[in-house]
Amino acid sequence: MGDTVSSVLLKILKKHGIRHVFGLPAAQIGLIMDGASKDPYFNYMTTRHEEACGHMAHAVGKLTDSMAVCFATVGPGATNMVPGVAAAFADNIPMLVLTPNNQAQYIEPGRDLIQTVDQLALYKPITKWNACIRQPERAAELIERAIHIARSGRPGPVHLDIPCDVAAMPCSHDLDKIPSIARLRPVPTAADLQKVVDLLSQAKRPVVVAGGGVLRSDGVAAFRALLDATGFVATTTASARGTVPLSYHSHVGSGGVLGGPAVGQSLSEADVILAVGCKFSNWMPINQPPLYPLTGQKVIQVDIDGEVLGRNIPLALGLQADAREFLVLLAAAMTGLPVRAEQDWIEAMRAEFKTYRQTVHKIADDHVTPGTNILNEAAFARAIAKLLPEDAVLALDGGQVMEWSQTFIHPRDPKSYIFPAGMGHLGIGVPAAVAAKSVHPDRPVVCITGDGALAMTIQEMETAARYGHNIIVIVGNDSHWGMYRPLGEHVFGNTNFGTKLTDVNFAKIAEGYGCYGERIGSLEELAEAFKRALTANKPTVLDIQVDFTVHPADAFWPAVVMRGVALAPVAL
């Protein structure tokens, strides 16, 4: 049998080194499933829910220099996969999204067949580009174009919709006829680079910011080289945590607002800010009134996507350039060059960061929340930080547990850490951990989550068990939608607000999925339970009771994210 559109797609994936394929079985995409599952080249996995497919592909894109494929069936499968794709789009993660469709003659306009939905319109807002393969003669061209677009410039998901009859059609191809397009790495002109050097070398209070673009361009080493050459105050976005080592002498916190007050203070007091691969989203405490207004800083923004320059913050200089190439040139230009940065100010910012660290450690030292005997989330997160092996990969869900985990757990590098900063997605933790174990089978993979987030995708523990991916999931279980608990109880004084949940024993649920589970009664039991989890021959869930714990950054959300919204009880 000759090639079909489906087999050509698989050959092009192999041509580009794309090995990871995640999806949920569907007849309409059966040829691709059959081919990928039979070929040992592919790491092929089927999930329990389509959303997880997108989260798994997201994880591969964050942890590696490659990309992954996710697929789901026509109609409900395609709609179920949307959250996973949307989270990757918000984080600029490359992936190939595949959806089958009904026979070509029955779509656009549709004939109201079962499971019909306009899948191109559905995915258009959350992908860089999408198309329907209508003729087999153009299949190879469109597949190649999709992969190139996903990886080029600011990366992101792309979507191909394939009618089921077209997927089975004969398809002639020549893999060499459409050569791979080299990834473009634009560099600044010598004149523009000199402008940056002049601004930084004359600055008295310079701050450099690493965004997710530094990671995606493989620019972490170059960013660190710039810090070594200058000693400037340094911070990162939530996506780039781990780019600056925690102990670095001019590090003032990472992860945006969750890095602590020194991040906002240094950005506020800076005279020059250099941000590389950073979009200046809500996470970054600058140009975020009323708490973080601009105070006359000169901002230099460098990004491979020219459209993002100046979009969220006024600029003194905007440069469209690849992060790594720009940083290599800048570090070389700044090496040995006298700078005017005020060392006393740098030390003051560092001292502010140390004071913040003392504050959060004091909360953890209290162990329980005021008026209760229930473990606080700070002590929970700090204990995990002490237990994590040096080479661990961390998958972090959204929610209140996330805030405290980001406070105490600092990854050794950005490719050891998964967190959906663009969406703050609940439910990404378990599927991301499963994919991380596929990428790094010999490294410990730990998911930290809350009970609300875990319940959204806990079914993927069965996926982990089925494929022998022995991940460790630690759930801080407060039986609430914790981040919104204060909103209902304190702002609205409403006991029926809907944030209270029942006490779910996730260890028992894990056992039902063929995993190992332990319910831990105290913090003292966690260390031994974690040791057992590391040596277990099954995926593990460790369930420990915690209580909602106010984080120092909590005021940021109502003041900045919800600014201008009057939150008060409804008059009845």
Secondary structure, DSSP 8 states (H G I E B T S, - for coil): ---BHHHHHHHHHHHTT--EEEE---GGGHHHHHHHHH-TTSEEEE-SSHHHHHHHHHHHHHHSSS-EEEE--TTHHHHHHHHHHHHHHHTT--EEEEEEES-GGGTTTT---TT---HHHHHGGGSSEEEE---GGGHHHHHHHHHHHHHSSS--EEEEEEEHHHHTSB----TTTS-----------HHHHHHHHHHHHH-SSEEEEE-HHHHHTT-HHHHHHHHHHH--EEEE-STTTTSS-TT-TTEEEESGGGG-HHHHHHHHH-SEEEEES----TTSSSSBTTTB---S-EEEEEES-GGGTTTSS--SEEEE--HHHHHHHHHHHHTT------HHHHHHHHHHHHHHHHHHHHHHHT-B-TTS-SBBHHHHHHHHHHHS-TT-EEEE-SSHHHHHHHHH---SSGGGEE--TTTT-TT-HHHHHHHHHHH-TTS-EEEEEEHHHHHHHTTHHHHHHHTT---EEEEEE-SB-GGGHHIIIIIS--TTSS-B-----HHHHHHHTT-EEEEE-SGGGHHHHHHHHHH-SS-EEEEEE-B----TTTTHIIIIITTT--------
